[in-house]
Structures are given as C-alpha cells and as structure tokens.
Amino acid sequence: MVVVSKQIKSLTNLVVLSLDNNQLSELPEEIGNLTNLKGLQINNNNITKLPKEIGNLNNLTKLSLSNNELIEITKEIGRLTELSWLRLDENKLTKLPKEIGNLTALYSLNIVKYPAQKEELARLIKLDVDEPLSIIQYDYTFESKEINFRKRKLTELPHDILNMKTLDSMDISDNQLTNIPLY
C-alpha cells in the first residue's frame, strides 16, 4: 500500500500539487492543511476514498481524480466553493453527494455517468460523460453549453439531445455512429 506521508502538512505554501501515477491507495487527512492549493491532481492511482479534510482546501479551483478506485465522494467536497473544474471519470462512482450543488463556481465536470443531481448541476457550462446515453432520462432540463461524447464507441446519440437548447458545442468524433438525429 502506497500512501502520502503525513508530513505533507508542512508544505502549506504549495499552490499546485500533482500526485499522478504513483499507485497511491489513500490520502492522509493532513492534505487538508494545504489551504493555499489551487490545483490538485491525483490521477491514475488507486484511491478508494477522499478524506473529509479535502473540504478544507477552500482556495482549490481545479481538482482532478481521474482513473482511481473511488466509490463515493465525501460530502465535504461541497465546501470547495471556489472549485470550477472537477474530473471524476474512470472511477467506480454511481452517485455524487447532494452537496455537489454547493459548488457554485463549478463550470466543468468530467464524470462517468450523468448524476441524478441534475438540479444541483444546472449551472455547468461543460459536461464530459463516458456514458452519454444515460442523459436520456434528463432530457431538456440539462443546461450545458458544451458536451463531449468523443471516443465513446457510440452507435447512436440520445434523441433528447435535440432538446438541449443551450448546447453550442458537441464533440461526437471517433465513434461508430450510423445515424445522427436531426429532427
């Protein structure tokens, strides 16, 4: 088991921290002492959960947790009110905490499935989902301006995508589409 030393708490002047590709299995609660952090990248590790102290990083604007083993996200993430960019793709998440709605600065979210909390995420400008057909049930209530369906092995697009009135950019390249709904 690879872990970050608790001594990380002494690095209080850090503004950006990248822990990508280190086979980390957990983060110490002392990570919450790094209150000057604006960017935190912990991609391509084996993290299964975040410490609740992650909510102490009140200056954080960018958090990237792609390709880990996360099953859930701590509700304390809702305290990151400066967070504007969040990557959670390639994890084992099935839902997000309702506190995700407190992230009023969040404009870009990258996740595997479109979460049930659509009302809380109505302010998003960019959504990147790995299973775009999961947005069908949310139809026109989604207000994103940009959506990325690139390289998703899609054979079709959800028909409800036509109801997304605020959408002005959609990447559907590198798929296996046989029909693009234009009605």
C-alpha positions, 0 to 999 in steps of 0.5 A, spaced: 500 500 500 502 506 497 500 512 501 502 520 502 506 521 508 503 525 513 508 530 513 505 533 507 502 538 512 508 542 512 508 544 505 502 549 506 505 554 501 504 549 495 499 552 490 499 546 485 500 539 487 500 533 482 500 526 485 499 522 478 501 515 477 504 513 483 499 507 485 497 511 491 491 507 495 489 513 500 490 520 502 492 522 509 487 527 512 493 532 513 492 534 505 487 538 508 492 543 511 494 545 504 489 551 504 493 555 499 492 549 493 489 551 487 490 545 483 490 538 485 491 532 481 491 525 483 490 521 477 491 514 475 492 511 482 488 507 486 484 511 491 478 508 494 476 514 498 477 522 499 478 524 506 473 529 509 479 534 510 479 535 502 473 540 504 478 544 507 482 546 501 477 552 500 482 556 495 482 549 490 479 551 483 481 545 479 481 538 482 482 532 478 481 524 480 481 521 474 482 513 473 482 511 481 478 506 485 473 511 488 466 509 490 463 515 493 465 522 494 465 525 501 460 530 502 465 535 504 467 536 497 461 541 497 465 546 501 470 547 495 466 553 493 471 556 489 472 549 485 470 550 477 473 544 474 472 537 477 474 530 473 471 524 476 471 519 470 474 512 470 472 511 477 467 506 480 462 512 482 454 511 481 452 517 485 455 524 487 453 527 494 447 532 494 452 537 496 455 537 489 450 543 488 454 547 493 459 548 488 457 554 485 463 556 481 463 549 478 463 550 470 466 543 468 465 536 470 468 530 467 464 524 470 462 517 468 455 517 468 450 523 468 448 524 476 441 524 478 443 531 481 441 534 475 438 540 479 444 541 483 448 541 476 444 546 472 449 551 472 455 547 468 457 550 462 461 543 460 459 536 461 464 530 459 460 523 460 463 516 458 456 514 458 452 519 454 446 515 453 444 515 460 442 523 459 436 520 456 432 520 462 434 528 463 432 530 457 431 538 456 432 540 463 440 539 462 443 546 461 450 545 458 453 549 453 458 544 451 458 536 451 463 531 449 461 524 447 468 523 443 471 516 443 465 513 446 464 507 441 457 510 440 452 507 435 447 512 436 446 519 440 440 520 445 434 523 441 433 528 447 439 531 445 435 535 440 432 538 446 438 541 449 437 548 447 443 551 450 448 546 447 453 550 442 458 545 442 458 537 441 464 533 440 461 526 437 468 524 433 471 517 433 465 513 434 461 508 430 455 512 429 450 510 423 445 515 424 445 522 427 438 525 429 436 531 426 429 532 427 
